[in-house]
Amino acid sequence: MYEKYERLLEQTGETTYQVCKATDIPESTISMWKDRCVKQGKDAKLSIDNLAKLAKHFNVPLEFFTEN
């Protein structure tokens, strides 16, 4: 799931800081998500509320994050 987020960042040229400011998701939440997914290799998920905020921000359906 985090990899999809990273792809969207690349496509839009945004930083996590910019996305967090626009969505009101704390940077610490994204950092913990990244840490669990990338460094610990776990299938960590964000809350559905935060995923909905990201989906809205990037103008993608919520299913973009939830489907394989």
C-alpha positions as CSV (number, residue, x, y, z in Angstrom):
1,M,0.0,0.0,0.0
2,Y,2.8,2.4,0.8
3,E,4.4,1.8,-2.6
4,K,1.2,3.1,-4.2
5,Y,1.5,6.3,-2.2
6,E,5.1,6.7,-3.2
7,R,4.2,6.3,-6.9
8,L,1.6,9.1,-6.5
9,L,4.2,11.3,-4.9
10,E,6.5,10.7,-7.9
11,Q,3.7,11.4,-10.4
12,T,2.6,14.6,-8.8
13,G,6.1,15.8,-7.7
14,E,4.8,16.4,-4.2
15,T,6.5,15.8,-0.9
16,T,5.0,14.0,2.1
17,Y,5.2,17.4,3.9
18,Q,3.0,19.0,1.2
19,V,0.5,16.1,1.3
20,C,0.3,16.2,5.1
21,K,-0.4,19.9,5.1
22,A,-3.1,19.6,2.5
23,T,-4.8,16.6,4.1
24,D,-4.3,17.3,7.8
25,I,-2.7,13.9,8.2
26,P,0.2,14.2,10.7
27,E,3.6,13.6,9.2
28,S,4.3,11.2,12.1
29,T,1.4,9.0,10.8
30,I,3.0,8.7,7.4
31,S,6.4,8.2,8.9
32,M,5.2,5.3,11.0
33,W,3.4,3.8,8.0
34,K,6.6,4.0,5.9
35,D,8.6,2.5,8.7
36,R,6.3,-0.4,9.2
37,C,6.0,-1.1,5.5
38,V,9.5,-0.4,4.2
39,K,11.9,-1.0,7.1
40,Q,10.0,-3.7,9.0
41,G,8.5,-5.4,5.9
42,K,5.0,-5.5,7.4
43,D,1.7,-5.0,5.6
44,A,0.8,-1.9,7.6
45,K,-2.3,0.0,6.8
46,L,-3.5,3.5,7.5
47,S,-7.0,4.1,8.9
48,I,-9.8,4.2,6.4
49,D,-10.2,7.9,7.2
50,N,-6.6,8.7,6.3
51,L,-6.8,6.6,3.2
52,A,-9.9,8.4,2.1
53,K,-8.1,11.8,2.6
54,L,-5.2,10.6,0.5
55,A,-7.5,9.2,-2.2
56,K,-9.4,12.5,-2.3
57,H,-6.1,14.5,-2.4
58,F,-4.7,12.5,-5.3
59,N,-8.0,12.2,-7.0
60,V,-8.0,8.4,-7.1
61,P,-10.7,6.0,-5.9
62,L,-10.3,4.6,-2.4
63,E,-10.0,1.2,-3.9
64,F,-6.7,2.3,-5.4
65,F,-5.1,1.9,-2.0
66,T,-7.2,-1.1,-0.8
67,E,-7.0,-3.4,-3.8
68,N,-3.9,-5.4,-4.8
